Amino acid sequence: MSDSVGTARVRRVARGDDAYDTAVRDPLFNRLVPGGTPDAVAYPQSEADLVALVSAARDSGEKLALRSGGHSWVAASVREDGLLVDLQAFDQVVIDTTARTAAVGPAVRGGELGQALVAVDLAFPVGHCGRPGIGGFLLGGGLGLNWGQWLPSCFSIRSMRVVLASGEVVTASATQNPDLFWLARGSGPGFPGIVTEFELDLRPLPRDIRLSSWVFDLAQVEAVAEWVSRAVRALPASVEVSVVLQGPERPDGPATAGGDTDAPTHVVGVVAISYTDTEAEAREAFAALDEGPGTGIRSWEHTDRVRVAFDELHVGVDATYPDGHRYLADTFWSPRDLGDLLP
Ligand SMILES: Cc1cc2nc3c(=O)[nH]c(=O)nc-3n(C[C@H](O)[C@H](O)[C@H](O)COP(=O)(O)OP(=O)(O)OC[C@H]3O[C@@H](n4cnc5c(N)ncnc54)[C@H](O)[C@@H]3O)c2cc1C
């Protein structure tokens, strides 16, 4: 089959079509288009469709951009001119409970994967937010749930199927095309191919997941940072801690513990999650946090080691990213104490 016949069967929505604006904008996590837009959006249904699109683009010089879940902070999928290839049809999840692996399409959302795995007592380090596509999340390295024990998520990729710019479809793993496999550990939008499927190593589902949280007045941030820095040195890898600074416009509403009108408008929140198998293990795991930031420092909202389901952990995080907002995001690793890093 010639490339033109192959590409003709792939549905396209072109500039000028009624559905064009929606096709470009709606899959973006904040529904905001940063600048120039592509000539068309294409919806391949199979690897053969992708091979045809890539081969035709190679012949014509047309630029291709990719979209799996549309959760790039900068809308990396939306480029000026060229063709936006929307991989939404690649949403397969096939779980092998005996081998403890799953074959997962790049358009599957982290939350969907978590839910499918919980049903068979398995888990994977999906992102803290449930909505990013596995495609961009894994290629960017993937900082997921329980990363202290499960490491960045890209380390749980066993192999990938990749359509190359040559039109060839290859497998990348530790033993096949290892350079391509290595690039999957963080190259993100720079990855030189289209991943159509990831084979993932799965984990047993932790039996007892618990969450504690505290909300303090932002004025106490130094004492809170000292407490958290001290505690994390003693916490086991099964506990992950996040610290969030929030103002009065926080999407889940201002801190108004019990309707208390004295509640501070600017707060520092601390969330700790433990991934263990028994309640006793969870209690022991949290012990280093028990001393708190000091007497006289009031926590305006507090939950104490409440049990949570693995596939519900993302619910609160998702609520903090409403549509229609712009976000500035950055990530860095530091060996320094939290107090040194806060402004
Ligand atoms: C609200 C929000 C919360 C987030 N939370 C987390 C988190 O908890 N942990 C974390 O690690 N990250 C997190 N991220 C970052 C997120 O994982 C990355 O932005 C990731 O790129 C999103 O993947 P996507 O497939 O949805 O993105 P897309 O916008 O669809 O893709 C981004 C780019 O990745 C490349 N790409 C995507 N799929 C493929 C593919 N199949 N083959 C080849 N290249 C591809 C393309 O260049 C594409 O343009 C978050 C982002 C947002 C917006």
PDBQT file of the ligand as one rigid body, heavy atoms in Angstrom, charges set to zero:
ROOT
HETATM    1  C1  LIG A 401      -1.772  18.705  36.382  1.00  0.00    +0.000 C 
HETATM    2  C2  LIG A 401      -0.479  17.956  36.156  1.00  0.00    +0.000 A 
HETATM    3  C3  LIG A 401      -0.007  17.087  37.133  1.00  0.00    +0.000 A 
HETATM    4  C4  LIG A 401       1.182  16.379  36.938  1.00  0.00    +0.000 A 
HETATM    5  N1  LIG A 401       1.617  15.501  37.904  1.00  0.00    +0.000 NA
HETATM    6  C5  LIG A 401       2.756  14.799  37.700  1.00  0.00    +0.000 A 
HETATM    7  C6  LIG A 401       3.231  13.847  38.658  1.00  0.00    +0.000 A 
HETATM    8  O1  LIG A 401       2.625  13.622  39.701  1.00  0.00    +0.000 OA
HETATM    9  N2  LIG A 401       4.400  13.205  38.409  1.00  0.00    +0.000 N 
HETATM   10  C7  LIG A 401       5.104  13.420  37.256  1.00  0.00    +0.000 A 
HETATM   11  O2  LIG A 401       6.147  12.794  37.051  1.00  0.00    +0.000 OA
HETATM   12  N3  LIG A 401       4.672  14.291  36.324  1.00  0.00    +0.000 NA
HETATM   13  C8  LIG A 401       3.528  14.983  36.522  1.00  0.00    +0.000 A 
HETATM   14  N4  LIG A 401       3.106  15.887  35.578  1.00  0.00    +0.000 N 
HETATM   15  C9  LIG A 401       3.923  16.088  34.378  1.00  0.00    +0.000 C 
HETATM   16  C10 LIG A 401       3.450  15.128  33.272  1.00  0.00    +0.000 C 
HETATM   17  O3  LIG A 401       3.767  13.788  33.614  1.00  0.00    +0.000 OA
HETATM   18  C11 LIG A 401       4.177  15.491  31.959  1.00  0.00    +0.000 C 
HETATM   19  O4  LIG A 401       3.826  16.808  31.588  1.00  0.00    +0.000 OA
HETATM   20  C12 LIG A 401       3.841  14.515  30.845  1.00  0.00    +0.000 C 
HETATM   21  O5  LIG A 401       4.509  14.922  29.672  1.00  0.00    +0.000 OA
HETATM   22  C13 LIG A 401       2.362  14.421  30.552  1.00  0.00    +0.000 C 
HETATM   23  O6  LIG A 401       2.127  13.331  29.715  1.00  0.00    +0.000 OA
HETATM   24  P1  LIG A 401       0.957  13.384  28.616  1.00  0.00    +0.000 P 
HETATM   25  O7  LIG A 401       1.071  12.167  27.768  1.00  0.00    +0.000 OA
HETATM   26  O8  LIG A 401      -0.339  13.642  29.293  1.00  0.00    +0.000 OA
HETATM   27  O9  LIG A 401       1.412  14.686  27.823  1.00  0.00    +0.000 OA
HETATM   28  P2  LIG A 401       1.280  15.152  26.258  1.00  0.00    +0.000 P 
HETATM   29  O10 LIG A 401       1.045  16.618  26.340  1.00  0.00    +0.000 OA
HETATM   30  O11 LIG A 401       0.269  14.299  25.561  1.00  0.00    +0.000 OA
HETATM   31  O12 LIG A 401       2.686  14.817  25.706  1.00  0.00    +0.000 OA
HETATM   32  C14 LIG A 401       3.778  15.664  25.959  1.00  0.00    +0.000 C 
HETATM   33  C15 LIG A 401       4.885  15.336  24.970  1.00  0.00    +0.000 C 
HETATM   34  O13 LIG A 401       5.498  14.074  25.324  1.00  0.00    +0.000 OA
HETATM   35  C16 LIG A 401       5.861  13.369  24.131  1.00  0.00    +0.000 C 
HETATM   36  N5  LIG A 401       5.068  12.137  24.049  1.00  0.00    +0.000 N 
HETATM   37  C17 LIG A 401       3.862  11.885  24.622  1.00  0.00    +0.000 A 
HETATM   38  N6  LIG A 401       3.452  10.647  24.307  1.00  0.00    +0.000 NA
HETATM   39  C18 LIG A 401       4.405  10.113  23.515  1.00  0.00    +0.000 A 
HETATM   40  C19 LIG A 401       4.547   8.850  22.866  1.00  0.00    +0.000 A 
HETATM   41  N7  LIG A 401       3.617   7.902  22.967  1.00  0.00    +0.000 N 
HETATM   42  N8  LIG A 401       5.664   8.622  22.127  1.00  0.00    +0.000 NA
HETATM   43  C20 LIG A 401       6.633   9.578  22.022  1.00  0.00    +0.000 A 
HETATM   44  N9  LIG A 401       6.552  10.796  22.596  1.00  0.00    +0.000 NA
HETATM   45  C21 LIG A 401       5.444  11.058  23.337  1.00  0.00    +0.000 A 
HETATM   46  C22 LIG A 401       5.503  14.260  22.959  1.00  0.00    +0.000 C 
HETATM   47  O14 LIG A 401       6.642  15.031  22.598  1.00  0.00    +0.000 OA
HETATM   48  C23 LIG A 401       4.406  15.134  23.540  1.00  0.00    +0.000 C 
HETATM   49  O15 LIG A 401       4.265  16.365  22.852  1.00  0.00    +0.000 OA
HETATM   50  C24 LIG A 401       1.920  16.585  35.740  1.00  0.00    +0.000 A 
HETATM   51  C25 LIG A 401       1.445  17.466  34.765  1.00  0.00    +0.000 A 
HETATM   52  C26 LIG A 401       0.255  18.143  34.968  1.00  0.00    +0.000 A 
HETATM   53  C27 LIG A 401      -0.241  19.090  33.913  1.00  0.00    +0.000 C 
ENDROOT
TORSDOF 0
